[in-house]
Amino acid sequence: MQFSFATKIEQHRSAMNEPRWRELCEAIMRETDAGRLLRLVEALNNELGQRKGELKLVHSHLDTHQDEES
């Protein structure tokens, strides 16, 4: 069970290699329209927020699992 949590954490660490993340970053770098740029940055912030929430959940499960082993 601990292996699956470690795997999940590693997946989050490599998030920058995921197509959606890369696509948003590239679009932000190319964008010249201020309104569109703002929407892209908001989309990237949403992605970061989702990942942060998922990572908190993984850490919570890890802490619970480690407490059970003690």
Secondary structure, DSSP 8 states (H G I E B T S, - for coil): -HHHHHHHHHHHHTGGGSHHHHHHHHHHHH---HHHHHHHHHHHHHHHHHHHHHHHHHHHHHHHHHHHH-
